[in-house]
Amino acid sequence: MSAVAALVVAAALAGCGTTTYFAGRTLPPSGLRNRVLIAVQNPSPSTKGGLAFVDAYYDIRFAYNSQNSAGAFSISVYAGSLPITIQNMPEEQVGAVYGYGDGTFTIVNYAKENSSGSASGLNGLSASIFVTRNQTFTFAASQSGHVLTVLDKTTSSAYPLSLPGVYRVSVNTGGSVALAFVQNSNYVYYPMKLTGAQTVAYSGGSSSWPKAAVDCEPQNVPVWCLFQAQSPDSVDATGTSYGAPLTFDRPVKAVFSADGGTIYVLNCGPECGGNTASVSLLPAGPMIYTPGQQSGKLPKAGAVPNIPVPGGASNALVASSTLYVVGQQLQADGLFGGYLTTVNLLSNTASAPVSISDGAPGALSRMILADDNTLWIGMTKCTNGERAANNLPYGCLTMYNTSTNSVNLLPYIGDATGIAAVTGLHKIYSAQGGQVYINSTVDGTSIDNQYVTITGTASDVAYMDAITDDNNTDY
């Protein structure tokens, strides 16, 4: 059902006195059915963070009529500092907001339009953090703390797994595989929970851990271990495979196939100080962290399939049998230029890269699919790239038409740090230069944003009433 059709059904149901609108979702207290959440830093001299939301149907911050007199809308009870990212999960009617000012990770209830406190047990500030859709596991990469922390609700405990330099973590859609990445490294790591029998077997401490384990916690009776992706050359006494490390080229992120069986590891290559940008293919089965669910083996060292991506590979998005890969390509003058490459996942072949917005080398861009066959890409530091240096048109937000392969580079108004696709209404919201903007997905033109501007710095946006969790740039 499209968002417009859902709105019509919602209106009919509202007339019958029900409190749901579509897909069994609860009509929120605001009465709004098309909400965009905005992470706001420093909304006032006395507050370092807030979560505002707007009516994305009328593009206003206040009630359209007198049925709701709440005035400007905001998430109640939120107390985080400098919120920077929103992991959007509209199917579950929740969002996870990370506050970089105090390290808080807060679950926002979309149905109630409030938050219920932040997660405990994190170790230092997190450069990358994700919660599974069922909210059972949270994985946080703390580069300053040198740990990958696992928050496990099944044991009500936190497990800080030592990994110096860890700065990013990727989790699959089903919440069964997590991969950790170390800055300036050529290796990939993954956590795994142990069974009760394994816990007893490892009770002797580090000397009896699996040979491939980098760290196990607690160290005397391990519950979670961190492994390096290795060839299955040998098997230890516990049945754990180990061997030569699988080598990549400055891996920075992983995305996953639609069926969850394949992991696409993005090798950042030259833009991260490496040699060759590419996408490596790994089976997901051996890395499933749930006890007893691992299946198959990782490939032998040197046998990992790679798809070269000359345009660069620092972020990607899977859409059916197509992988859209974004990166920065080193130019002859020593500067970097932004490129988009499409990879056919049926044949594992890459197209010729097309020029898009420049950005900071190695930085994670924002990518989201929207109405009218458009893919939107947001970059940061686009003023430092090839286009600006050569007086060419530049901007941090790109609209790419996936059916015509045409590129529309929007004018520069600041770093593009957030994008939300308001599906069915043919528009996107974005956070650029610390403010909220709206654009048409038909032709990229600007839509009047005067009634959605915020006081403070807008760092991220999310469409709370999207049909699927795919409407999300933190994935």
PELINKA-V502853 format. One record per residue. N is the residue number from 1. RES is the residue in one letter. PSI is psi in degrees with one decimal (NA if undefined). NEAR is the number of other ideal C-beta (glycine too) atoms within 12 Angstrom. Layout:
BEGIN
N_RES_PSI_NEAR / N_RES_PSI_NEAR
END
This chain:
BEGIN
1_M_132.1_17 / 2_S_163.9_17 / 3_A_-34.7_34 / 4_V_-45.2_21 / 5_A_-39.0_19 / 6_A_-36.8_28 / 7_L_-40.8_28 / 8_V_-45.9_18 / 9_V_-41.2_22 / 10_A_-42.5_31 / 11_A_-40.0_19 / 12_A_-42.4_16 / 13_L_-37.0_22 / 14_A_-34.2_20 / 15_G_-20.9_11 / 16_C_-0.3_13 / 17_G_7.7_9 / 18_T_162.3_17 / 19_T_19.8_16 / 20_T_158.3_21 / 21_Y_-49.1_33 / 22_F_155.4_31 / 23_A_28.4_23 / 24_G_10.7_15 / 25_R_147.1_30 / 26_T_134.6_23 / 27_L_123.4_29 / 28_P_166.5_33 / 29_P_-33.2_23 / 30_S_-20.9_37 / 31_G_1.5_26 / 32_L_143.9_37 / 33_R_-3.6_38 / 34_N_89.1_38 / 35_R_137.7_47 / 36_V_124.3_51 / 37_L_138.5_56 / 38_I_123.5_49 / 39_A_118.0_50 / 40_V_125.1_43 / 41_Q_137.9_36 / 42_N_56.2_23 / 43_P_-16.6_29 / 44_S_165.2_16 / 45_P_-24.5_8 / 46_S_-4.7_9 / 47_T_129.8_23 / 48_K_-10.1_26 / 49_G_149.2_37 / 50_G_163.7_39 / 51_L_103.8_48 / 52_A_156.9_47 / 53_F_154.9_45 / 54_V_161.0_41 / 55_D_105.1_34 / 56_A_-2.0_43 / 57_Y_-46.9_28 / 58_Y_-6.8_25 / 59_D_55.4_31 / 60_I_158.8_30 / 61_R_2.3_30 / 62_F_172.1_23 / 63_A_137.3_21 / 64_Y_-32.4_23 / 65_N_-175.1_12 / 66_S_-0.2_10 / 67_Q_-23.4_13 / 68_N_119.9_20 / 69_S_24.0_13 / 70_A_-14.5_21 / 71_G_-142.3_13 / 72_A_143.2_26 / 73_F_143.5_34 / 74_S_158.4_33 / 75_I_124.8_40 / 76_S_155.7_22 / 77_V_-9.1_19 / 78_Y_133.9_36 / 79_A_19.1_25 / 80_G_160.9_37 / 81_S_130.9_27 / 82_L_61.3_28 / 83_P_133.5_48 / 84_I_-31.5_38 / 85_T_151.7_38 / 86_I_116.3_53 / 87_Q_108.3_41 / 88_N_124.3_44 / 89_M_71.2_35 / 90_P_-28.3_38 / 91_E_-34.6_24 / 92_E_-3.0_29 / 93_Q_39.7_31 / 94_V_161.1_34 / 95_G_149.5_48 / 96_A_119.6_46 / 97_V_127.4_52 / 98_Y_127.3_42 / 99_G_111.7_38 / 100_Y_-18.0_30 / 101_G_-29.8_23 / 102_D_5.0_23 / 103_G_17.7_29 / 104_T_143.8_34 / 105_F_108.3_42 / 106_T_132.7_41 / 107_I_125.7_36 / 108_V_129.5_48 / 109_N_110.0_30 / 110_Y_-34.8_40 / 111_A_-37.5_27 / 112_K_-12.6_21 / 113_E_43.4_33 / 114_N_176.1_26 / 115_S_158.8_32 / 116_S_35.5_20 / 117_G_170.5_17 / 118_S_160.4_30 / 119_A_145.7_34 / 120_S_154.1_18 / 121_G_-1.4_28 / 122_L_151.5_33 / 123_N_99.2_31 / 124_G_-175.7_23 / 125_L_145.7_28 / 126_S_127.3_41 / 127_A_-22.7_35 / 128_S_134.1_37 / 129_I_138.4_45 / 130_F_145.4_42 / 131_V_142.0_42 / 132_T_158.4_33 / 133_R_-32.0_30 / 134_N_2.5_21 / 135_Q_21.7_26 / 136_T_-36.6_23 / 137_F_139.2_38 / 138_T_134.9_40 / 139_F_126.8_50 / 140_A_127.1_45 / 141_A_113.6_44 / 142_S_105.8_36 / 143_Q_-36.5_29 / 144_S_-33.1_20 / 145_G_-10.1_25 / 146_H_36.3_26 / 147_V_149.2_38 / 148_L_112.5_52 / 149_T_133.5_45 / 150_V_119.2_47 / 151_L_116.1_36 / 152_D_107.5_31 / 153_K_-22.6_20 / 154_T_-25.0_19 / 155_T_-2.0_21 / 156_S_40.6_13 / 157_S_162.0_21 / 158_A_139.8_29 / 159_Y_102.9_37 / 160_P_105.4_33 / 161_L_120.3_44 / 162_S_126.8_28 / 163_L_88.1_40 / 164_P_131.5_24 / 165_G_-1.2_24 / 166_V_133.6_43 / 167_Y_-4.8_37 / 168_R_150.8_42 / 169_V_140.9_44 / 170_S_138.1_40 / 171_V_138.0_43 / 172_N_167.2_36 / 173_T_-40.6_30 / 174_G_-7.8_24 / 175_G_38.9_30 / 176_S_-9.2_34 / 177_V_134.5_41 / 178_A_135.6_47 / 179_L_139.5_47 / 180_A_145.3_52 / 181_F_138.2_41 / 182_V_133.6_34 / 183_Q_137.7_27 / 184_N_30.2_20 / 185_S_160.2_30 / 186_N_22.2_30 / 187_Y_160.4_34 / 188_V_144.1_43 / 189_Y_155.5_44 / 190_Y_141.9_46 / 191_P_155.9_48 / 192_M_136.7_46 / 193_K_142.5_36 / 194_L_152.4_38 / 195_T_168.1_23 / 196_G_-40.1_16 / 197_A_-40.3_13 / 198_Q_-37.8_29 / 199_T_-41.5_25 / 200_V_-42.6_16 / 201_A_-30.4_23 / 202_Y_9.8_34 / 203_S_-10.9_21 / 204_G_-6.3_17 / 205_G_-163.1_16 / 206_S_-29.9_20 / 207_S_-19.8_13 / 208_S_12.4_25 / 209_W_162.9_35 / 210_P_143.6_30 / 211_K_-27.7_26 / 212_A_-6.4_35 / 213_A_135.0_35 / 214_V_-39.8_35 / 215_D_151.9_33 / 216_C_142.0_39 / 217_E_142.4_37 / 218_P_153.9_23 / 219_Q_-26.5_23 / 220_N_-39.2_17 / 221_V_84.4_24 / 222_P_141.5_35 / 223_V_-40.5_33 / 224_W_141.1_43 / 225_C_152.7_41 / 226_L_129.5_44 / 227_F_150.0_43 / 228_Q_137.6_38 / 229_A_117.5_45 / 230_Q_160.9_35 / 231_S_146.1_25 / 232_P_54.1_27 / 233_D_-31.8_21 / 234_S_166.8_18 / 235_V_129.1_17 / 236_D_-175.7_22 / 237_A_-21.6_15 / 238_T_-2.2_26 / 239_G_6.4_20 / 240_T_127.9_31 / 241_S_146.0_30 / 242_Y_164.0_29 / 243_G_-149.5_25 / 244_A_139.4_22 / 245_P_142.0_25 / 246_L_130.7_42 / 247_T_133.6_28 / 248_F_-166.3_41 / 249_D_86.2_34 / 250_R_59.8_37 / 251_P_139.5_45 / 252_V_-18.5_52 / 253_K_161.1_43 / 254_A_140.5_42 / 255_V_167.1_42 / 256_F_147.5_36 / 257_S_162.1_30 / 258_A_-34.1_22 / 259_D_-2.3_17 / 260_G_-0.1_24 / 261_G_-19.1_24 / 262_T_136.8_30 / 263_I_129.1_43 / 264_Y_105.2_45 / 265_V_125.8_50 / 266_L_117.0_50 / 267_N_110.1_45 / 268_C_-30.6_46 / 269_G_-133.8_37 / 270_P_-35.0_29 / 271_E_-11.4_41 / 272_C_18.7_37 / 273_G_10.7_19 / 274_G_-155.8_29 / 275_N_-51.7_19 / 276_T_126.9_28 / 277_A_137.9_45 / 278_S_176.5_38 / 279_V_124.7_49 / 280_S_142.3_43 / 281_L_126.6_30 / 282_L_147.9_39 / 283_P_139.7_30 / 284_A_-27.7_37 / 285_G_-48.8_24 / 286_P_-16.6_31 / 287_M_4.1_43 / 288_I_127.8_30 / 289_Y_-10.4_41 / 290_T_131.2_27 / 291_P_133.3_20 / 292_G_3.0_16 / 293_Q_-1.1_20 / 294_Q_141.6_28 / 295_S_141.2_17 / 296_G_-171.3_17 / 297_K_157.3_25 / 298_L_157.4_36 / 299_P_164.7_28 / 300_K_152.5_20 / 301_A_134.0_21 / 302_G_-5.0_16 / 303_A_13.3_20 / 304_V_122.3_32 / 305_P_136.1_21 / 306_N_139.4_30 / 307_I_110.7_32 / 308_P_138.2_27 / 309_V_90.4_42 / 310_P_-20.7_29 / 311_G_-7.8_40 / 312_G_153.6_49 / 313_A_87.8_50 / 314_S_-9.0_47 / 315_N_159.1_49 / 316_A_162.0_45 / 317_L_132.5_40 / 318_V_130.4_32 / 319_A_99.1_26 / 320_S_-116.3_17 / 321_S_18.1_18 / 322_T_136.0_31 / 323_L_117.5_41 / 324_Y_118.8_43 / 325_V_129.9_49 / 326_V_141.3_52 / 327_G_-175.9_54 / 328_Q_128.8_48 / 329_Q_131.5_36 / 330_L_129.1_30 / 331_Q_169.6_24 / 332_A_-28.2_10 / 333_D_4.7_12 / 334_G_-6.1_13 / 335_L_169.4_27 / 336_F_145.6_38 / 337_G_141.7_39 / 338_G_140.4_50 / 339_Y_150.9_43 / 340_L_130.6_47 / 341_T_133.4_39 / 342_T_134.0_34 / 343_V_124.9_39 / 344_N_112.8_19 / 345_L_-9.3_29 / 346_L_-35.6_12 / 347_S_-5.6_13 / 348_N_46.6_22 / 349_T_145.9_18 / 350_A_144.0_32 / 351_S_174.4_23 / 352_A_136.5_17 / 353_P_147.0_29 / 354_V_143.7_32 / 355_S_131.8_32 / 356_I_-162.3_47 / 357_S_140.7_49 / 358_D_163.4_45 / 359_G_-179.9_45 / 360_A_125.5_31 / 361_P_130.1_40 / 362_G_-9.0_37 / 363_A_146.5_36 / 364_L_120.0_40 / 365_S_176.3_48 / 366_R_132.0_45 / 367_M_134.0_46 / 368_I_141.9_45 / 369_L_141.6_36 / 370_A_-173.6_41 / 371_D_166.5_31 / 372_D_35.9_29 / 373_N_42.3_20 / 374_T_143.7_37 / 375_L_127.1_44 / 376_W_135.4_51 / 377_I_124.8_48 / 378_G_133.8_49 / 379_M_162.6_49 / 380_T_155.2_36 / 381_K_36.5_28 / 382_C_-14.7_43 / 383_T_-11.0_24 / 384_N_7.0_26 / 385_G_-170.1_39 / 386_E_-39.4_30 / 387_R_-51.8_33 / 388_A_-38.0_25 / 389_A_-24.4_18 / 390_N_19.8_15 / 391_N_35.5_8 / 392_L_158.8_21 / 393_P_133.2_21 / 394_Y_157.6_31 / 395_G_167.0_37 / 396_C_-5.9_41 / 397_L_126.9_47 / 398_T_134.8_44 / 399_M_120.9_42 / 400_Y_127.7_40 / 401_N_116.7_24 / 402_T_-14.5_28 / 403_S_-31.9_13 / 404_T_-7.9_14 / 405_N_26.0_22 / 406_S_150.8_21 / 407_V_132.1_27 / 408_N_106.8_29 / 409_L_113.6_33 / 410_L_152.7_36 / 411_P_153.0_24 / 412_Y_126.5_28 / 413_I_13.9_26 / 414_G_171.4_28 / 415_D_135.3_33 / 416_A_102.1_51 / 417_T_-4.3_43 / 418_G_143.5_49 / 419_I_136.5_47 / 420_A_127.9_50 / 421_A_112.4_45 / 422_V_80.1_46 / 423_T_143.4_36 / 424_G_-19.0_29 / 425_L_5.4_36 / 426_H_46.8_26 / 427_K_161.8_40 / 428_I_149.5_51 / 429_Y_147.5_54 / 430_S_153.7_50 / 431_A_112.6_46 / 432_Q_128.6_39 / 433_G_24.6_26 / 434_G_5.9_30 / 435_Q_166.0_29 / 436_V_132.2_47 / 437_Y_160.8_43 / 438_I_137.4_39 / 439_N_148.7_40 / 440_S_138.6_26 / 441_T_-6.9_34 / 442_V_-48.5_19 / 443_D_3.4_18 / 444_G_-1.9_30 / 445_T_153.8_18 / 446_S_143.7_23 / 447_I_141.9_26 / 448_D_122.5_17 / 449_N_11.1_29 / 450_Q_-23.9_16 / 451_Y_7.8_20 / 452_V_1.2_38 / 453_T_151.1_27 / 454_I_159.9_35 / 455_T_125.0_22 / 456_G_-159.2_28 / 457_T_116.9_33 / 458_A_121.8_45 / 459_S_-27.6_48 / 460_D_158.7_46 / 461_V_153.7_53 / 462_A_138.8_50 / 463_Y_102.6_46 / 464_M_-26.4_47 / 465_D_26.8_44 / 466_A_156.6_45 / 467_I_-38.6_29 / 468_T_164.0_23 / 469_D_-10.9_31 / 470_D_-18.4_29 / 471_N_77.4_40 / 472_N_131.3_39 / 473_T_-6.2_41 / 474_D_96.3_42 / 475_Y_NA_37
END
